[in-house]
Amino acid sequence: MSLPVPGFEVSRGDTALVVTDPQKDFLSPKGVTWGVVGQSVTENKTVDNLESLFRATKEASLPVFVSPHYYYPHDHRWRFEGSLERLMHDIKMFDRPGPLDLAGFEGSGADWLERYKPFINDGETVVTSPHKVFGPQTNALVLQLRKRGVSKVLLAGMSANLCVESHLRDLLEQGFEVAVVWDATAAAKLPEFDGMAAAKTNYHMLASETLDTVEAVRRVAAA
């Protein structure tokens, strides 16, 4: 028995692109996580594919939302964390000096990749408040989507089995229709596990459809 594929139609007025964590600490060889995610980013051509999605949605005048990940000094005083939360704190991932302070942000691991800045900093893209663990329960993404009349989400970004999958699960619970662009994501690969393989399995079980970038761009252009 094979799973059904409900399908996902990109349509103007109710469909948006949501990208999680398009930041240097994940996507640059100089980022603090490159040693564990670099293989997957390279294999999936994640950096190029995210740029293609940004470009296509901007050309189609579809709304774009970025759900970023930042840690401020007060976040490092949490009394308990999960395994990967502890790691992110230990390696100072996405660190910023404060929510109202951009000192040192430009070019840091918390910053966007340079090639994405024309799309994100164009005055149209909605950059939400940061999510703090993996999902959007702690930020303003759902509110911002609702206020713009969005009911369908093309989802991409980093990392595949953590923030992307957590966003997928919460958006589904919130009543959104979601398709994941699987090769515009990537995940940690370690001797004991492959985060990308885990994510792809769950995308197929949860999302309305799992697309590659070529197909996602084609549907955006045809909308």
N, C-alpha and C positions, 0 to 999 in steps of 0.2 A: 504494500500500500504506500503510495506517495502522497506527500502533503499537497493540498491545494495551494494555488497562488492567486490570491484575490485580485492582484493587479493594482496599479497606481497610475492615475492620470494627472499630469501636470496641467493645471488650468489657471488662467489669470484671475486675480481677485481673491483667491483663497489658498494659493500654494506659495510657500516660502522655502528658501534654503536656510538651514541652521547648521553652523559649523562650530564644533567645540574645540577649544584650545589650539588654534593655528599659530602656535608660539614657538620661539626658537629653542626652548629647552626640550621640546619634542622633535622638531623638524629640521634642526640644523646640526651638522656634524660637530659643532662646538657646544651643543646643548648638553645638559648634565645627564640626560637619559639615553644619549645616542648609542652608548655601548650595549644597551638591551633592546632598543627599538630600531636602530639603524638598519639592520638587515631587512626587517619587514617594510620599513619606509622605502628602502631601495627596491625591493622586489615588487612592491605594489605601485611604484612610481607615484607615491602619495603626494609629494610636493607638486609635481606637474599636474596631477589629476585635480587637486584642490584648486589650483590656479584656473584650470579649465572650467570648473564649476562656478567659481567666482565670476569669470569672464562671461560665461553663457548667461547666467542669471542677471547680471548687470545689463547685458545687451538686450535681454528680453524684458527688462524693467520689472523683474520679479523682486520682491523684498528679500533682503538678506539679514540674518541675525547671527551674531557671534556670541557664544557663551564662553567667556574666558575663565581662567583659573589663576588667581593671585593669592599669595599668602603675605600677610602683614605681621609685624612683630607680635601683636597680641595673639595671633593664631598659633605661634610657637609656644604658647603657655597652656595649651590644652593639656588636660590631665590624663587623657588616654587617647590612643589611636589604633586603627587597624594596621595590618602589616605594611601595606603600601603607603598609607598615610604617614607612618613613621619614617619610611624611606624618603618620601618627598620632603618632609621636614628636615631630615638629616642632611640631605644633599642640597638644601636651600633652593629647591625648585620653585620657580615662579615668584621669587621673593621681591617684594617692594617695601619701601620704608614706611608706607602708610596709605590709607585709602584716599587721602587728599594730597598726597605728595608724589610727584612724578620724578623726583631726583634720581638720576641713574637709570631711568626706565629705557631711554633710547639705546638700542643695541644690546640690552640685557636679555637674559633668558626668558623674561616675562614679556618681552616685546614681540610684535608680529614679525614674521619673515618679511624682508624688504620687498619681495615681489608681490606680497599681498597688500601692502599698504595703500596703493592706489585704489583698491577695491574697498578696503575697510575704512579708510580715512576720507572717504568722498563726501561725507556729510549726509549720506542716505542710509548707510548700513547702521543697524541698531546693535550697539555693543551693550549687552546687559551687565548688571552687577555680577560679580564673580560667583561661580559655584565653589563650594568649599571642600567637598569630598569628591563625589563622582557625578551625582545627578543634579537636576535643576530645582530640586525642592528648596534649596537655600538661596536661589537668586530670582530675578524678575522675568525670566524667559517666558514662562506661561502667560503672565500678565501682559507682557509686550505683544505676544502673538495674538492673544484674545482681542486686545485693543486695536489691532490692525485687521481684524476679521479673518485671520489665518486659521484654517481647519486642517490643512494638509502640509506635511513637512517632508522635504528632502533632507536627509540627515547625513552628515559626514564630519570628519575631523579626527582628533586624537583623544584618547587612544581607544582602539576598537572594542576591547572587551571590558573596559572600565567606564570612562566618561561617555563614550558614544552609546554603549549598550545601556548604561544607566539612564541616559537621556531618552533613549528609545522606550525603555520600560515605563518611565514616568509619563512621557507624552501619550503613550497608549492608554495608560490608566486615566489620564486627563481628558480622553475622548478625541485625540487627534488621530488622523490617518497618517501613517509614517512609512516611507520607503528609505532604505539605507543604501548609500552608494559605497559598496564594500571596498573598492580599491582606492577610494579617497579617504581611507583610514589605514591604520597600521597598529601593531601591538608588540609588546615585549616577547622576545623569543629567548628562552633559557633552556639549559639541558633538561630540566624537569617538566617544562610545559611550553606550549605554543599558544599565546594569547590570541593570535589571529585565527587559528583553527577553531578555538572555542567560540570566538565572536561570530564567525560565519555560520556555525551551526545554529546559534541562537537567533541570529538575524533571520534565517530561513524559517525558524519556528515561530517568530514573533511578528515580524514586519509584514505589511501588506505585500511588499515585493522587495527583493534584493537586486539592485542594479549595478552594472559597472558604469564607469564614467562616460564611456562613449554613448551608451544608451540613455543615460540621464541627460547628457547634453543634447542629444537628439530630441528628447521629449520636451525639454525646456525651450529649444528653438522652435518647435512646432506648436507651442502653446498659443 
